[in-house]
Amino acid sequence: MEEMEITSWMTLDAIKKSKAAEIVESVGNLQRDHSMSVFCVVEDDYLELCYSDSAANCLRRYDDRDEFEEALEERKEDEGEKPFEKVEDRGYDEDEDQDEDEDQVEFDTEDESEAY
């Protein structure tokens, strides 16, 4: 990984808005966290554009896709944006849910408006 300090958000914005840039994901929020990382691919370069209102802005270039994805996951963990657990990982039992449904009282939904 290579890192370079960038003094202006305009430079980072120019890279982000270029036609060659493919935005992969944004992590963080400048208003809430005071920093945001935009992960993008420009041609063969894997880049992280780091915006900050409390520290220096920077541009990080990763050597390969694996290093890039690892940094993205790390940044998500730092920001508390962990991926959701899968249903089977949470110990959710469909049988329990079906048992609860059987205990519920069923209501007659027949139209009674004609009976009066």
ABEGO torsion letter per residue (X at the ends): XBBBBBABAAAAAAAAABAABBBABBBEBAAAAGBBBBBBBBEABBBBBBBBAABBBBBBBBABAAAAAAAAAAAAAAAGBBBBBBAAAAGBBAAAAAAAAAABBBBBABBAAAAX
